[in-house]
Every structure is written in C-alpha cells, then in structure tokens.
Amino acid sequence: MNEMIKRVSEISELMKSFSNKDKLAILCFLWNEEKNVSQIMTCTNISQSQISQYLWKMKLEWILDSEKKWKEVFYRISDPKVLELIWSMKIIFNK
C-alpha cells in the first residue's frame, strides 16, 4: 500500500483518461485491436476533430501509440496498465 501512495500522482493522471466519457469510449474501442480515426468515428459518434484531439493528448500521455500504414494512421493502446484497467472494467460491468 505504501508504494501505491507514493504513486498517487501517476495513478491520478492515468485515471483522468477514464473520467472523460469520450476518451473512455475510444480506449474501450481500441482495447483489442488497432483502429484508424474513421473506424473510431463510426463506432463512437464523436466528431473527427474531437477524436484527433483526444488521440493526440493520449499519445502525449504515453497511453496510445500510432503507426502509419499506407495513407492511414492506426492507433493502439501502448500502456499495459490501461489494457488491464479496461479488462477489469469489462469484467465488472458486463455482469
């Protein structure tokens, strides 16, 4: 528990992405495979400009990574802690 208290700032920063419903929707959609902006737009009903802002911010926070393939950029979750948190939420909320 002491170690967790020492990392409260880090944990709080990570949880900010989970407190925004649009960012959370994007993360849940990216949970099991990489997607491009068009695919994210179709599934989440978030505007292209808003998605781009969220993706950019989450890349700066080291939550996401991207790879350009042909003319498209594909995004994926790069932080294993985020993958585990989403998996835990799926278990908790899919009852």
C-alpha positions in Angstrom: 0.0 0.0 0.0 2.9 2.4 0.7 4.1 2.0 -2.8 0.7 2.9 -4.2 0.5 6.1 -2.1 3.9 7.1 -3.5 2.4 6.8 -7.0 -0.9 8.6 -6.4 0.0 11.4 -8.8 0.8 8.9 -11.6 -2.4 7.0 -10.9 -4.5 10.2 -10.8 -3.1 11.3 -14.2 -3.9 7.9 -15.8 -7.4 7.9 -14.4 -8.1 11.3 -16.0 -8.5 9.5 -19.3 -11.0 7.1 -17.8 -13.1 10.0 -16.3 -13.8 11.5 -19.7 -16.6 9.5 -21.4 -15.4 10.1 -24.9 -11.8 9.2 -24.1 -13.0 6.1 -22.3 -15.2 5.1 -25.3 -12.1 5.4 -27.6 -10.0 3.4 -25.2 -12.6 0.7 -24.9 -12.9 0.6 -28.7 -9.1 0.2 -29.1 -8.9 -2.4 -26.4 -8.4 -5.4 -28.5 -7.1 -4.1 -31.8 -5.7 -1.0 -33.5 -8.1 1.3 -35.4 -7.9 4.4 -37.6 -9.8 7.6 -37.0 -12.6 6.7 -39.4 -13.3 3.4 -37.6 -13.3 5.2 -34.2 -15.7 7.8 -35.6 -18.1 5.2 -36.8 -18.3 3.3 -33.6 -18.2 6.2 -31.1 -20.2 9.0 -32.8 -17.5 11.5 -31.8 -16.5 14.2 -34.3 -13.3 13.8 -36.3 -11.7 16.9 -34.8 -12.6 15.9 -31.2 -11.2 12.3 -31.8 -8.0 13.8 -33.2 -7.6 16.0 -30.1 -8.1 13.1 -27.8 -5.8 10.8 -29.7 -3.1 13.5 -29.7 -3.4 14.1 -26.0 -3.4 10.4 -25.2 -0.2 9.9 -27.3 1.5 12.7 -25.3 0.5 10.9 -22.1 2.0 7.6 -23.5 -1.3 5.9 -23.4 -1.5 5.4 -27.1 0.9 4.7 -29.9 0.3 5.1 -33.6 1.6 3.7 -36.9 1.2 5.0 -40.4 0.1 2.3 -42.9 -0.2 3.5 -46.4 -2.2 6.7 -46.1 -3.9 6.0 -42.8 -2.7 6.2 -39.2 -3.7 3.4 -36.9 -3.9 3.8 -33.1 -3.4 1.2 -30.4 -3.1 1.2 -26.6 0.6 1.2 -25.7 0.3 1.2 -21.9 -0.3 -2.3 -20.5 -1.8 -0.8 -17.3 -4.6 0.7 -19.5 -5.3 -2.7 -21.1 -5.6 -4.3 -17.6 -7.9 -1.5 -16.4 -10.2 -1.9 -19.4 -10.2 -5.6 -19.0 -11.2 -5.2 -15.3 -14.0 -2.8 -16.2 -15.3 -5.3 -18.8 -15.4 -8.0 -16.1 -17.1 -5.7 -13.5 -19.6 -4.0 -15.8 -20.5 -7.0 -18.1 -22.3 -8.9 -15.3 
